[in-house]
Amino acid sequence: MPREFPWHCHHCGKKGVYPTTIPKTTKMLYEDVLWDVSVPALPVWKCRICNDDESITVGEDADIMLRNQLGKNIGLLSIQEIEEGCDKIGISVENMLKLLSMTPVHAAYYANRFEELKKGCLQTRIEDDNMRTFLGYPPRKKP
């Protein structure tokens, strides 16, 4: 069962932490390039008492939201686009990923890859290009 609010603030020590959203702009690294990422309403927990940026805590939902926005900025297929493309051609995402693997090592890697993608991990550009070709999507636009 989730803990009830308010929580204790790790900055001021008082019970004042509540869920809220904030606009967030940051830089994220993807394939050795720093990308600007902006999310207008990032879910966070923030102390209403000290109201200091040091009191902000982000959870897994915020992390996934940031990574999804990064993927959109780069032009990668979203998990929804991947699933829709597989549905159109009548194949599961897992089977598509297995078919795209070239060696037994790749097959083992791709066996768990879909679960990682659903949790917000980003595919490489090569993976994205291969999935686009397989699913009949147009080539990725260069940002």
KOLNU-496328 format. One line per field, with one value per residue: x, y, z of N, C-alpha, C in turn; residue number from 1; chain. Coordinates in steps of 0.1 Angstrom, whole numbers. Atoms other than C-alpha are relative to their C-alpha. Example, Ala and Ser with C-alpha at 12.3 -4.5 7.8 and 13.67 -1.06 7.14 Angstrom:
// KOLNU-496328
n_u (9, -9)
n_v (-12, -11)
n_w (0, 0)
ca_u (123, 137)
ca_v (-45, -11)
ca_w (78, 71)
c_u (9, -8)
c_v (12, 11)
c_w (0, 8)
rokol (1, 2)
fifi (A, A)
***
This chain:
// KOLNU-496328
n_u (8, -8, -1, 9, -7, -14, -12, -10, -9, -14, -8, 3, 4, 14, 10, 6, -1, 12, -1, 3, -7, -8, -6, -14, -9, -13, -8, -2, -10, 4, -10, -11, 5, 9, 12, 9, 13, 9, 13, 8, 6, -7, 5, -11, 4, -7, 4, 7, -5, -12, 2, -13, -2, -8, 9, 7, -4, 7, 2, -2, 9, -7, -12, 6, 5, -12, -6, 9, -1, -13, 2, 8, -8, -9, 8, 1, 13, 5, 5, 13, -2, -5, 11, 9, -6, 1, 14, 3, -6, 4, -11, -3, -12, -10, -4, -7, -13, -8, -3, -10, -13, -9, -8, 6, -2, 11, 13, 1, 1, 13, 10, 5, 0, 13, 3, -8, 5, 13, -3, -6, -13, 1, -7, -11, 5, 0, 12, 12, 0, 4, 14, 7, 0, 8, 14, 4, 0, -10, -13, 0, -4, -12, 3)
n_v (-12, -12, -9, -11, -13, -4, 7, -8, -6, 3, -13, -8, 9, -1, 7, -9, 5, 4, 1, -12, 1, -12, 0, 4, 1, 6, 6, 15, 6, 12, 3, -10, -14, -6, -5, -8, 7, -8, 6, -11, 4, 12, 4, 0, -2, -12, -5, -12, -8, -7, -3, -2, 10, 11, 9, 7, 14, 5, 14, 7, -6, -12, 4, 5, -11, -7, 9, 0, -13, 1, 9, -8, -10, 6, 6, 15, 5, 2, 14, 1, 2, 14, 10, -1, 5, 15, 4, -1, 11, 13, 7, -6, -8, 9, 7, -9, -3, 12, 0, -10, 4, 7, 11, 5, -10, -10, 6, -1, -15, -5, 7, -9, -14, -7, -4, -12, -11, -4, -7, -13, 1, -4, 9, -7, -5, 12, 7, -7, 1, 13, 2, -8, 7, 12, -4, -8, -15, -8, -3, -10, -13, -4, -12)
n_w (0, 0, -12, 1, -1, 5, -3, -5, 10, -2, -1, -12, -11, -5, 8, 9, 14, 7, 14, 8, 13, 3, 13, -1, 11, -3, 11, -2, 9, 9, 10, -1, 3, -10, 6, -9, -2, -8, -4, -7, -13, -5, -13, -10, -14, -5, -13, 0, -11, 4, 14, 6, 10, -6, -6, 11, 2, 12, 0, 12, 10, 6, 8, 12, 8, 5, 11, 11, 7, 7, 12, 10, 6, 9, 12, -2, -1, -14, -2, 6, 14, 2, -2, 11, 12, -1, 1, 15, 8, -6, -6, -13, -1, -4, 12, 9, -5, 2, 14, 3, -6, 10, -5, -12, -10, 2, -3, -15, -3, 4, -7, -11, 4, 0, -13, -2, 7, -7, -13, 4, 6, 15, 9, 7, 13, 9, -3, 5, 15, 3, -3, 10, 13, -2, -2, 11, -3, 7, -7, -11, 5, -8, -7)
ca_u (0, 14, 25, 1, 11, 27, 61, 91, 113, 149, 160, 142, 131, 95, 64, 56, 62, 33, 29, 29, 40, 66, 79, 113, 140, 172, 199, 201, 229, 220, 247, 274, 252, 236, 200, 176, 145, 115, 84, 57, 43, 68, 53, 75, 73, 81, 81, 55, 73, 108, 97, 133, 144, 167, 135, 123, 123, 114, 101, 102, 72, 91, 122, 101, 84, 118, 132, 100, 103, 140, 130, 104, 130, 154, 127, 127, 96, 75, 64, 29, 41, 60, 30, 7, 31, 33, -5, -8, 14, 1, 32, 41, 67, 87, 87, 97, 126, 137, 135, 156, 184, 213, 231, 222, 238, 214, 185, 192, 196, 163, 144, 142, 144, 107, 102, 131, 115, 81, 99, 113, 146, 154, 163, 195, 192, 202, 175, 150, 160, 157, 122, 111, 121, 105, 73, 71, 75, 92, 129, 135, 138, 172, 167)
ca_v (0, 34, 58, 86, 123, 144, 128, 140, 164, 152, 189, 206, 175, 186, 168, 188, 167, 163, 152, 180, 187, 212, 223, 207, 213, 193, 178, 140, 120, 96, 80, 105, 136, 159, 166, 193, 177, 197, 183, 209, 189, 165, 145, 151, 152, 186, 201, 228, 241, 248, 249, 246, 229, 207, 192, 179, 141, 124, 89, 63, 79, 111, 93, 74, 106, 123, 93, 92, 129, 123, 95, 118, 146, 122, 108, 72, 51, 51, 19, 26, 29, -3, -22, -7, -16, -52, -54, -43, -71, -97, -104, -99, -74, -102, -122, -92, -85, -122, -120, -89, -106, -119, -142, -163, -135, -110, -133, -135, -97, -91, -117, -91, -59, -53, -52, -27, -6, -6, 7, 37, 24, 38, 17, 25, 43, 10, -8, 19, 19, -19, -18, 10, -11, -43, -25, -4, 30, 58, 65, 85, 122, 135, 161)
ca_w (0, -9, 18, 26, 21, 33, 34, 53, 33, 29, 27, 56, 76, 80, 68, 37, 6, -18, -54, -80, -115, -127, -161, -167, -192, -191, -212, -217, -233, -262, -283, -272, -280, -254, -263, -249, -234, -222, -204, -195, -166, -150, -121, -90, -52, -37, -3, 2, 33, 22, -15, -25, -57, -35, -21, -55, -59, -92, -96, -123, -141, -145, -157, -183, -194, -199, -219, -240, -248, -257, -281, -297, -301, -317, -340, -326, -329, -297, -281, -293, -329, -326, -312, -339, -367, -354, -351, -388, -401, -376, -356, -319, -309, -293, -326, -346, -324, -326, -364, -364, -344, -364, -341, -310, -289, -305, -300, -262, -261, -279, -258, -230, -251, -254, -217, -215, -242, -223, -192, -212, -224, -259, -288, -307, -340, -358, -339, -348, -385, -386, -370, -394, -424, -410, -401, -433, -416, -434, -426, -394, -401, -390, -362)
c_u (9, -1, -9, 8, -5, 11, 10, 10, 15, 9, -2, -4, -14, -9, -7, 1, -13, 3, -4, 6, 7, 5, 15, 7, 14, 7, 2, 9, -6, 10, 10, -4, -9, -12, -8, -13, -8, -13, -7, -6, 6, -5, 12, -7, 8, -5, -7, 5, 12, 0, 13, 2, 8, -10, -8, 5, -8, 0, 2, -9, 6, 12, -5, -5, 11, 6, -9, 1, 14, -1, -7, 9, 10, -7, -1, -15, -4, -5, -14, 1, 5, -11, -10, 5, 0, -14, -4, 5, -3, 11, 2, 13, 12, 5, 7, 14, 9, 4, 11, 14, 7, 7, -7, 3, -10, -13, -2, -2, -15, -12, -6, -1, -13, -4, 8, -6, -13, 3, 8, 14, -1, 8, 11, -5, 0, -12, -13, -1, -4, -15, -8, -1, -9, -15, -6, -2, 10, 13, -2, 5, 12, -4, 10)
c_v (12, 9, 12, 13, 8, -9, 10, 5, -4, 13, 7, -9, 0, -8, 10, -4, -5, -2, 13, -2, 13, -1, -4, 0, -4, -4, -15, -5, -12, -2, 11, 14, 4, 6, 8, -8, 9, -8, 11, -4, -13, -4, -1, 0, 12, 5, 14, 10, 7, 4, 2, -11, -12, -10, -8, -15, -5, -15, -6, 5, 12, -4, -6, 11, 8, -8, -1, 12, 0, -8, 8, 11, -6, -5, -15, -4, -1, -14, -2, -2, -14, -10, 1, -6, -15, -5, 0, -12, -13, -7, 7, 8, -9, -8, 9, 2, -13, -1, 10, -3, -8, -12, -5, 11, 11, -5, 0, 14, 4, -7, 9, 15, 6, 5, 13, 12, 5, 8, 14, 0, 4, -10, 8, 5, -12, -8, 6, -1, -14, -3, 8, -8, -12, 3, 8, 15, 7, 1, 11, 13, 4, 13, 11)
c_w (0, 13, -2, 1, 11, 5, 7, -11, 3, 1, 13, 12, 4, -10, -10, -15, -6, -15, -7, -14, -2, -15, 2, -13, 5, -12, 3, -11, -7, -11, -1, -4, 11, -8, 10, 1, 9, 2, 7, 13, 5, 14, 10, 14, 5, 13, -1, 11, -4, -15, -8, -11, 5, 6, -10, -1, -12, 1, -13, -11, -6, -9, -14, -9, -7, -12, -12, -8, -8, -13, -11, -6, -10, -13, 1, 0, 15, 1, -6, -15, -3, 1, -12, -13, 0, -2, -15, -8, 7, 7, 14, 0, 3, -12, -10, 4, -2, -15, -4, 5, -10, 5, 13, 12, -1, 4, 15, 4, -3, 8, 11, -4, 0, 13, 4, -7, 7, 12, -4, -5, -15, -8, -7, -13, -10, 3, -6, -15, -4, 2, -10, -13, 1, 0, -11, 4, -8, 8, 10, -6, 9, 7, -3)
rokol (1, 2, 3, 4, 5, 6, 7, 8, 9, 10, 11, 12, 13, 14, 15, 16, 17, 18, 19, 20, 21, 22, 23, 24, 25, 26, 27, 28, 29, 30, 31, 32, 33, 34, 35, 36, 37, 38, 39, 40, 41, 42, 43, 44, 45, 46, 47, 48, 49, 50, 51, 52, 53, 54, 55, 56, 57, 58, 59, 60, 61, 62, 63, 64, 65, 66, 67, 68, 69, 70, 71, 72, 73, 74, 75, 76, 77, 78, 79, 80, 81, 82, 83, 84, 85, 86, 87, 88, 89, 90, 91, 92, 93, 94, 95, 96, 97, 98, 99, 100, 101, 102, 103, 104, 105, 106, 107, 108, 109, 110, 111, 112, 113, 114, 115, 116, 117, 118, 119, 120, 121, 122, 123, 124, 125, 126, 127, 128, 129, 130, 131, 132, 133, 134, 135, 136, 137, 138, 139, 140, 141, 142, 143)
fifi (A, A, A, A, A, A, A, A, A, A, A, A, A, A, A, A, A, A, A, A, A, A, A, A, A, A, A, A, A, A, A, A, A, A, A, A, A, A, A, A, A, A, A, A, A, A, A, A, A, A, A, A, A, A, A, A, A, A, A, A, A, A, A, A, A, A, A, A, A, A, A, A, A, A, A, A, A, A, A, A, A, A, A, A, A, A, A, A, A, A, A, A, A, A, A, A, A, A, A, A, A, A, A, A, A, A, A, A, A, A, A, A, A, A, A, A, A, A, A, A, A, A, A, A, A, A, A, A, A, A, A, A, A, A, A, A, A, A, A, A, A, A, A)
***
